[in-house]
Amino acid sequence: MSRRSPARRAGDRGTATAELVVLMVVFFTFVAAIVFAGRVTVGAAQVEAAARSAARTISIARDPEGTIDRARDQAATIAGLGTAACSSMQFTPVIDRSADPAEVRVEVACTVDLSEITLIAVPGSFTVDATAVEVIDRHREGS
């Protein structure tokens, strides 16, 4: 014996469409949050790579002080200076010859513009920073 489902009441018409709209908004917000987190993470990884690369460039140079401008340009390229992930960059190299062994410390900080980094409008900005330390190669250094 089969049972028939009760007939829908007149007030229930269109509820499936309303539920679908609510679910689509939740789904879109979830996807936008994932995109936001991914782009911020990629931006932070680029800043870290920029600091490591700049420190390495300075540490293997024959004239570490003379290589700072080239390392700054290299860090700006790697960090994506001028993009939403790095709208402005601070570059701070420190060459410490008093340490044993002598070392280079490079700090790179990028300002992330949140309004352009994701699918949804998020106001504001924040700073992502990274520090890298490399030992100066004594055998390549000029005498």
Order of alpha helices (4+ residues) and beta strands (2+ residues): alpha-alpha-beta-beta-beta
